[in-house]
Amino acid sequence: MAQNEIDFIGGGFKLTLPYTFGGWLLWVLGFIITAFGVAAAMTDPTGLGIAVIGLVVLAAVSPGSMSAGLHKMRKEAIDPKILQAKAEQSGYSVDNWFLQQTTLVPTNDPNDWILPAPGPQTWDAANPYGPHGDGTPLPEHPVKVGTPQPATMTSHLVFAGTAAILTLVVGAVLIGDEEAELGMTPALAIAGLGFILLLVNYFRAKALRQMLDTPTSLVRSVAVGHPELVGQVRPGAAGGLTVHVDGSDRMVMHNMVGFYWTYEQEQEREVTDNEGNTRTERSWVTIRSDRGGVPFMLHDGTGGIKVNMTSFKRTEYGQMLKRWSGAFAESLGKQLMAQAAASVFRGARVTDHRWTIYGLRLGDPVYLLGATKPRPAAELQAEGLDGTLGNSTIEVWGDDDGVGMKCTLMRGSELSNVGKSRSGFEMMAPPILLLLGGLSLIGLA
């Protein structure tokens, strides 16, 4: 699929449907739950609560206005051999049946390259700050593809908006039920949910607007200030990291420049309610985590620039890179300690373990808004740089926000990050409906 076959201007409304088998499976499940809830509401209006659950599922699996097109573009633009190699490394595998050790690598990575990017064999290690090839921007650079605009409304808003309306109907029914004597509790709960979602989506919409409104600079001409940059992660003077998750030699990731991993336990405990009924409660509890990184080179085809990875306070790695699971900890000692700690502090029993890593690797696409500052003269001298290339004399920091601009680093290009996003209106409308509707229901209590 050629780039010009994708409409990057979403327009007013676009019907969006799943484009993967898993998405369709969840979509059908959501539809069935919704239909069951509507049928149940024929005899009991509170049955609409079941329909709300189904509509939330439908809204969650309804993709953004450009997601399907970008997914297809990626499949047709990237070399099939490369896609096949990634597919063979992805999926679910059993590492040790006896210890129930498994590994999961997502088969679909929305933050990966959509258009082909230069491979490591083409990188000029002797001149990392210089242009790549003829010095033109990478194929996926905004200068070439432009900045996409999500559709104002999609199927997501239809389902999410309907779920919000039905939630208000259920709230009104519960308030009007004199036997339940719930008072204004349903109204306050709905308004509180709307407020929380509104707060979260406000910052998401603000970040999207900042991305859409800020012009992207080319590395070869970037100046001191607060630019937006898009490019490929390439090794800096520190090279790449080999990360041993939780200190294990089994769980290793190579060629990382930024990472974040978590170790979680699934804990099980018996809970007794006020009426004396006992139930088993399971939850995942984060036990340990770690993050880190090294400076790397952002190269957009026109040149490279040093990025101080760990200085960014706002870092979004996207979905996980890999997850390891097992019925036991990595050693007998750790297993005994895990069981003892869970029993003493939470009165629980450990039933499962999982380790998840997120991060940025060499070769990945990266988008950032940062502060560019002059590099120390001693550092330039140590690298043997004479200052001929302006982009070699400055570096990017993420700890100095500008006026109306928050320093942010995201895995993925601008195209992939905006392409999977929803419009600000679509993010804000359902929470506002819940908040205002919930406040209005207080009058019925």
Secondary structure as a PSIPRED ss2 file (coil, helix, strand):
# PSIPRED VFORMAT (PSIPRED V4.0)

   1 M C   1.000  0.000  0.000
   2 A C   1.000  0.000  0.000
   3 Q H   0.000  1.000  0.000
   4 N H   0.000  1.000  0.000
   5 E H   0.000  1.000  0.000
   6 I C   1.000  0.000  0.000
   7 D C   1.000  0.000  0.000
   8 F C   1.000  0.000  0.000
   9 I E   0.000  0.000  1.000
  10 G C   1.000  0.000  0.000
  11 G C   1.000  0.000  0.000
  12 G C   1.000  0.000  0.000
  13 F E   0.000  0.000  1.000
  14 K E   0.000  0.000  1.000
  15 L C   1.000  0.000  0.000
  16 T C   1.000  0.000  0.000
  17 L C   1.000  0.000  0.000
  18 P C   1.000  0.000  0.000
  19 Y C   1.000  0.000  0.000
  20 T C   1.000  0.000  0.000
  21 F H   0.000  1.000  0.000
  22 G H   0.000  1.000  0.000
  23 G H   0.000  1.000  0.000
  24 W H   0.000  1.000  0.000
  25 L H   0.000  1.000  0.000
  26 L H   0.000  1.000  0.000
  27 W H   0.000  1.000  0.000
  28 V H   0.000  1.000  0.000
  29 L H   0.000  1.000  0.000
  30 G H   0.000  1.000  0.000
  31 F H   0.000  1.000  0.000
  32 I H   0.000  1.000  0.000
  33 I H   0.000  1.000  0.000
  34 T H   0.000  1.000  0.000
  35 A H   0.000  1.000  0.000
  36 F H   0.000  1.000  0.000
  37 G H   0.000  1.000  0.000
  38 V H   0.000  1.000  0.000
  39 A H   0.000  1.000  0.000
  40 A H   0.000  1.000  0.000
  41 A C   1.000  0.000  0.000
  42 M C   1.000  0.000  0.000
  43 T C   1.000  0.000  0.000
  44 D C   1.000  0.000  0.000
  45 P H   0.000  1.000  0.000
  46 T H   0.000  1.000  0.000
  47 G H   0.000  1.000  0.000
  48 L H   0.000  1.000  0.000
  49 G H   0.000  1.000  0.000
  50 I H   0.000  1.000  0.000
  51 A H   0.000  1.000  0.000
  52 V H   0.000  1.000  0.000
  53 I H   0.000  1.000  0.000
  54 G H   0.000  1.000  0.000
  55 L H   0.000  1.000  0.000
  56 V H   0.000  1.000  0.000
  57 V H   0.000  1.000  0.000
  58 L H   0.000  1.000  0.000
  59 A H   0.000  1.000  0.000
  60 A H   0.000  1.000  0.000
  61 V H   0.000  1.000  0.000
  62 S C   1.000  0.000  0.000
  63 P C   1.000  0.000  0.000
  64 G C   1.000  0.000  0.000
  65 S C   1.000  0.000  0.000
  66 M C   1.000  0.000  0.000
  67 S H   0.000  1.000  0.000
  68 A H   0.000  1.000  0.000
  69 G H   0.000  1.000  0.000
  70 L H   0.000  1.000  0.000
  71 H H   0.000  1.000  0.000
  72 K H   0.000  1.000  0.000
  73 M H   0.000  1.000  0.000
  74 R H   0.000  1.000  0.000
  75 K H   0.000  1.000  0.000
  76 E H   0.000  1.000  0.000
  77 A H   0.000  1.000  0.000
  78 I C   1.000  0.000  0.000
  79 D C   1.000  0.000  0.000
  80 P H   0.000  1.000  0.000
  81 K H   0.000  1.000  0.000
  82 I H   0.000  1.000  0.000
  83 L H   0.000  1.000  0.000
  84 Q H   0.000  1.000  0.000
  85 A H   0.000  1.000  0.000
  86 K H   0.000  1.000  0.000
  87 A H   0.000  1.000  0.000
  88 E H   0.000  1.000  0.000
  89 Q H   0.000  1.000  0.000
  90 S C   1.000  0.000  0.000
  91 G E   0.000  0.000  1.000
  92 Y E   0.000  0.000  1.000
  93 S E   0.000  0.000  1.000
  94 V E   0.000  0.000  1.000
  95 D E   0.000  0.000  1.000
  96 N E   0.000  0.000  1.000
  97 W C   1.000  0.000  0.000
  98 F C   1.000  0.000  0.000
  99 L C   1.000  0.000  0.000
 100 Q C   1.000  0.000  0.000
 101 Q E   0.000  0.000  1.000
 102 T E   0.000  0.000  1.000
 103 T E   0.000  0.000  1.000
 104 L E   0.000  0.000  1.000
 105 V E   0.000  0.000  1.000
 106 P C   1.000  0.000  0.000
 107 T C   1.000  0.000  0.000
 108 N C   1.000  0.000  0.000
 109 D C   1.000  0.000  0.000
 110 P C   1.000  0.000  0.000
 111 N C   1.000  0.000  0.000
 112 D C   1.000  0.000  0.000
 113 W C   1.000  0.000  0.000
 114 I C   1.000  0.000  0.000
 115 L C   1.000  0.000  0.000
 116 P C   1.000  0.000  0.000
 117 A C   1.000  0.000  0.000
 118 P C   1.000  0.000  0.000
 119 G C   1.000  0.000  0.000
 120 P H   0.000  1.000  0.000
 121 Q H   0.000  1.000  0.000
 122 T H   0.000  1.000  0.000
 123 W C   1.000  0.000  0.000
 124 D C   1.000  0.000  0.000
 125 A C   1.000  0.000  0.000
 126 A C   1.000  0.000  0.000
 127 N C   1.000  0.000  0.000
 128 P C   1.000  0.000  0.000
 129 Y C   1.000  0.000  0.000
 130 G C   1.000  0.000  0.000
 131 P C   1.000  0.000  0.000
 132 H C   1.000  0.000  0.000
 133 G C   1.000  0.000  0.000
 134 D C   1.000  0.000  0.000
 135 G C   1.000  0.000  0.000
 136 T C   1.000  0.000  0.000
 137 P C   1.000  0.000  0.000
 138 L C   1.000  0.000  0.000
 139 P C   1.000  0.000  0.000
 140 E C   1.000  0.000  0.000
 141 H C   1.000  0.000  0.000
 142 P H   0.000  1.000  0.000
 143 V H   0.000  1.000  0.000
 144 K H   0.000  1.000  0.000
 145 V H   0.000  1.000  0.000
 146 G C   1.000  0.000  0.000
 147 T C   1.000  0.000  0.000
 148 P C   1.000  0.000  0.000
 149 Q E   0.000  0.000  1.000
 150 P C   1.000  0.000  0.000
 151 A C   1.000  0.000  0.000
 152 T C   1.000  0.000  0.000
 153 M E   0.000  0.000  1.000
 154 T E   0.000  0.000  1.000
 155 S H   0.000  1.000  0.000
 156 H H   0.000  1.000  0.000
 157 L H   0.000  1.000  0.000
 158 V H   0.000  1.000  0.000
 159 F H   0.000  1.000  0.000
 160 A H   0.000  1.000  0.000
 161 G H   0.000  1.000  0.000
 162 T H   0.000  1.000  0.000
 163 A H   0.000  1.000  0.000
 164 A H   0.000  1.000  0.000
 165 I H   0.000  1.000  0.000
 166 L H   0.000  1.000  0.000
 167 T H   0.000  1.000  0.000
 168 L H   0.000  1.000  0.000
 169 V H   0.000  1.000  0.000
 170 V H   0.000  1.000  0.000
 171 G H   0.000  1.000  0.000
 172 A H   0.000  1.000  0.000
 173 V H   0.000  1.000  0.000
 174 L H   0.000  1.000  0.000
 175 I H   0.000  1.000  0.000
 176 G H   0.000  1.000  0.000
 177 D C   1.000  0.000  0.000
 178 E C   1.000  0.000  0.000
 179 E C   1.000  0.000  0.000
 180 A C   1.000  0.000  0.000
 181 E C   1.000  0.000  0.000
 182 L C   1.000  0.000  0.000
 183 G C   1.000  0.000  0.000
 184 M C   1.000  0.000  0.000
 185 T H   0.000  1.000  0.000
 186 P H   0.000  1.000  0.000
 187 A H   0.000  1.000  0.000
 188 L H   0.000  1.000  0.000
 189 A H   0.000  1.000  0.000
 190 I H   0.000  1.000  0.000
 191 A H   0.000  1.000  0.000
 192 G H   0.000  1.000  0.000
 193 L H   0.000  1.000  0.000
 194 G H   0.000  1.000  0.000
 195 F H   0.000  1.000  0.000
 196 I H   0.000  1.000  0.000
 197 L H   0.000  1.000  0.000
 198 L H   0.000  1.000  0.000
 199 L H   0.000  1.000  0.000
 200 V H   0.000  1.000  0.000
 201 N H   0.000  1.000  0.000
 202 Y H   0.000  1.000  0.000
 203 F H   0.000  1.000  0.000
 204 R H   0.000  1.000  0.000
 205 A H   0.000  1.000  0.000
 206 K H   0.000  1.000  0.000
 207 A H   0.000  1.000  0.000
 208 L H   0.000  1.000  0.000
 209 R H   0.000  1.000  0.000
 210 Q H   0.000  1.000  0.000
 211 M H   0.000  1.000  0.000
 212 L H   0.000  1.000  0.000
 213 D H   0.000  1.000  0.000
 214 T C   1.000  0.000  0.000
 215 P C   1.000  0.000  0.000
 216 T E   0.000  0.000  1.000
 217 S C   1.000  0.000  0.000
 218 L C   1.000  0.000  0.000
 219 V H   0.000  1.000  0.000
 220 R H   0.000  1.000  0.000
 221 S H   0.000  1.000  0.000
 222 V C   1.000  0.000  0.000
 223 A C   1.000  0.000  0.000
 224 V C   1.000  0.000  0.000
 225 G E   0.000  0.000  1.000
 226 H C   1.000  0.000  0.000
 227 P C   1.000  0.000  0.000
 228 E E   0.000  0.000  1.000
 229 L E   0.000  0.000  1.000
 230 V E   0.000  0.000  1.000
 231 G E   0.000  0.000  1.000
 232 Q E   0.000  0.000  1.000
 233 V E   0.000  0.000  1.000
 234 R E   0.000  0.000  1.000
 235 P E   0.000  0.000  1.000
 236 G E   0.000  0.000  1.000
 237 A C   1.000  0.000  0.000
 238 A C   1.000  0.000  0.000
 239 G E   0.000  0.000  1.000
 240 G C   1.000  0.000  0.000
 241 L E   0.000  0.000  1.000
 242 T E   0.000  0.000  1.000
 243 V E   0.000  0.000  1.000
 244 H E   0.000  0.000  1.000
 245 V H   0.000  1.000  0.000
 246 D H   0.000  1.000  0.000
 247 G H   0.000  1.000  0.000
 248 S C   1.000  0.000  0.000
 249 D C   1.000  0.000  0.000
 250 R C   1.000  0.000  0.000
 251 M C   1.000  0.000  0.000
 252 V E   0.000  0.000  1.000
 253 M E   0.000  0.000  1.000
 254 H E   0.000  0.000  1.000
 255 N E   0.000  0.000  1.000
 256 M E   0.000  0.000  1.000
 257 V E   0.000  0.000  1.000
 258 G E   0.000  0.000  1.000
 259 F E   0.000  0.000  1.000
 260 Y E   0.000  0.000  1.000
 261 W E   0.000  0.000  1.000
 262 T E   0.000  0.000  1.000
 263 Y E   0.000  0.000  1.000
 264 E E   0.000  0.000  1.000
 265 Q E   0.000  0.000  1.000
 266 E E   0.000  0.000  1.000
 267 Q E   0.000  0.000  1.000
 268 E E   0.000  0.000  1.000
 269 R E   0.000  0.000  1.000
 270 E E   0.000  0.000  1.000
 271 V E   0.000  0.000  1.000
 272 T E   0.000  0.000  1.000
 273 D C   1.000  0.000  0.000
 274 N C   1.000  0.000  0.000
 275 E C   1.000  0.000  0.000
 276 G C   1.000  0.000  0.000
 277 N C   1.000  0.000  0.000
 278 T E   0.000  0.000  1.000
 279 R E   0.000  0.000  1.000
 280 T E   0.000  0.000  1.000
 281 E E   0.000  0.000  1.000
 282 R E   0.000  0.000  1.000
 283 S E   0.000  0.000  1.000
 284 W E   0.000  0.000  1.000
 285 V E   0.000  0.000  1.000
 286 T E   0.000  0.000  1.000
 287 I E   0.000  0.000  1.000
 288 R E   0.000  0.000  1.000
 289 S E   0.000  0.000  1.000
 290 D E   0.000  0.000  1.000
 291 R E   0.000  0.000  1.000
 292 G E   0.000  0.000  1.000
 293 G E   0.000  0.000  1.000
 294 V C   1.000  0.000  0.000
 295 P C   1.000  0.000  0.000
 296 F E   0.000  0.000  1.000
 297 M E   0.000  0.000  1.000
 298 L E   0.000  0.000  1.000
 299 H E   0.000  0.000  1.000
 300 D C   1.000  0.000  0.000
 301 G C   1.000  0.000  0.000
 302 T C   1.000  0.000  0.000
 303 G C   1.000  0.000  0.000
 304 G E   0.000  0.000  1.000
 305 I E   0.000  0.000  1.000
 306 K E   0.000  0.000  1.000
 307 V E   0.000  0.000  1.000
 308 N C   1.000  0.000  0.000
 309 M H   0.000  1.000  0.000
 310 T H   0.000  1.000  0.000
 311 S H   0.000  1.000  0.000
 312 F C   1.000  0.000  0.000
 313 K C   1.000  0.000  0.000
 314 R C   1.000  0.000  0.000
 315 T E   0.000  0.000  1.000
 316 E E   0.000  0.000  1.000
 317 Y C   1.000  0.000  0.000
 318 G C   1.000  0.000  0.000
 319 Q C   1.000  0.000  0.000
 320 M C   1.000  0.000  0.000
 321 L C   1.000  0.000  0.000
 322 K E   0.000  0.000  1.000
 323 R E   0.000  0.000  1.000
 324 W E   0.000  0.000  1.000
 325 S E   0.000  0.000  1.000
 326 G E   0.000  0.000  1.000
 327 A C   1.000  0.000  0.000
 328 F C   1.000  0.000  0.000
 329 A C   1.000  0.000  0.000
 330 E C   1.000  0.000  0.000
 331 S C   1.000  0.000  0.000
 332 L H   0.000  1.000  0.000
 333 G H   0.000  1.000  0.000
 334 K H   0.000  1.000  0.000
 335 Q H   0.000  1.000  0.000
 336 L H   0.000  1.000  0.000
 337 M H   0.000  1.000  0.000
 338 A H   0.000  1.000  0.000
 339 Q H   0.000  1.000  0.000
 340 A H   0.000  1.000  0.000
 341 A H   0.000  1.000  0.000
 342 A H   0.000  1.000  0.000
 343 S H   0.000  1.000  0.000
 344 V H   0.000  1.000  0.000
 345 F H   0.000  1.000  0.000
 346 R H   0.000  1.000  0.000
 347 G C   1.000  0.000  0.000
 348 A C   1.000  0.000  0.000
 349 R E   0.000  0.000  1.000
 350 V E   0.000  0.000  1.000
 351 T E   0.000  0.000  1.000
 352 D E   0.000  0.000  1.000
 353 H E   0.000  0.000  1.000
 354 R E   0.000  0.000  1.000
 355 W E   0.000  0.000  1.000
 356 T E   0.000  0.000  1.000
 357 I E   0.000  0.000  1.000
 358 Y E   0.000  0.000  1.000
 359 G E   0.000  0.000  1.000
 360 L E   0.000  0.000  1.000
 361 R E   0.000  0.000  1.000
 362 L C   1.000  0.000  0.000
 363 G C   1.000  0.000  0.000
 364 D C   1.000  0.000  0.000
 365 P E   0.000  0.000  1.000
 366 V E   0.000  0.000  1.000
 367 Y E   0.000  0.000  1.000
 368 L E   0.000  0.000  1.000
 369 L E   0.000  0.000  1.000
 370 G C   1.000  0.000  0.000
 371 A E   0.000  0.000  1.000
 372 T E   0.000  0.000  1.000
 373 K E   0.000  0.000  1.000
 374 P E   0.000  0.000  1.000
 375 R C   1.000  0.000  0.000
 376 P C   1.000  0.000  0.000
 377 A H   0.000  1.000  0.000
 378 A H   0.000  1.000  0.000
 379 E H   0.000  1.000  0.000
 380 L H   0.000  1.000  0.000
 381 Q H   0.000  1.000  0.000
 382 A H   0.000  1.000  0.000
 383 E C   1.000  0.000  0.000
 384 G C   1.000  0.000  0.000
 385 L C   1.000  0.000  0.000
 386 D C   1.000  0.000  0.000
 387 G C   1.000  0.000  0.000
 388 T C   1.000  0.000  0.000
 389 L C   1.000  0.000  0.000
 390 G H   0.000  1.000  0.000
 391 N H   0.000  1.000  0.000
 392 S H   0.000  1.000  0.000
 393 T C   1.000  0.000  0.000
 394 I E   0.000  0.000  1.000
 395 E E   0.000  0.000  1.000
 396 V E   0.000  0.000  1.000
 397 W E   0.000  0.000  1.000
 398 G C   1.000  0.000  0.000
 399 D C   1.000  0.000  0.000
 400 D C   1.000  0.000  0.000
 401 D C   1.000  0.000  0.000
 402 G E   0.000  0.000  1.000
 403 V C   1.000  0.000  0.000
 404 G C   1.000  0.000  0.000
 405 M E   0.000  0.000  1.000
 406 K C   1.000  0.000  0.000
 407 C C   1.000  0.000  0.000
 408 T E   0.000  0.000  1.000
 409 L E   0.000  0.000  1.000
 410 M E   0.000  0.000  1.000
 411 R E   0.000  0.000  1.000
 412 G C   1.000  0.000  0.000
 413 S C   1.000  0.000  0.000
 414 E H   0.000  1.000  0.000
 415 L H   0.000  1.000  0.000
 416 S H   0.000  1.000  0.000
 417 N H   0.000  1.000  0.000
 418 V H   0.000  1.000  0.000
 419 G H   0.000  1.000  0.000
 420 K C   1.000  0.000  0.000
 421 S C   1.000  0.000  0.000
 422 R C   1.000  0.000  0.000
 423 S C   1.000  0.000  0.000
 424 G H   0.000  1.000  0.000
 425 F H   0.000  1.000  0.000
 426 E H   0.000  1.000  0.000
 427 M H   0.000  1.000  0.000
 428 M H   0.000  1.000  0.000
 429 A H   0.000  1.000  0.000
 430 P H   0.000  1.000  0.000
 431 P H   0.000  1.000  0.000
 432 I H   0.000  1.000  0.000
 433 L H   0.000  1.000  0.000
 434 L H   0.000  1.000  0.000
 435 L H   0.000  1.000  0.000
 436 L H   0.000  1.000  0.000
 437 G H   0.000  1.000  0.000
 438 G H   0.000  1.000  0.000
 439 L H   0.000  1.000  0.000
 440 S H   0.000  1.000  0.000
 441 L H   0.000  1.000  0.000
 442 I H   0.000  1.000  0.000
 443 G H   0.000  1.000  0.000
 444 L H   0.000  1.000  0.000
 445 A C   1.000  0.000  0.000
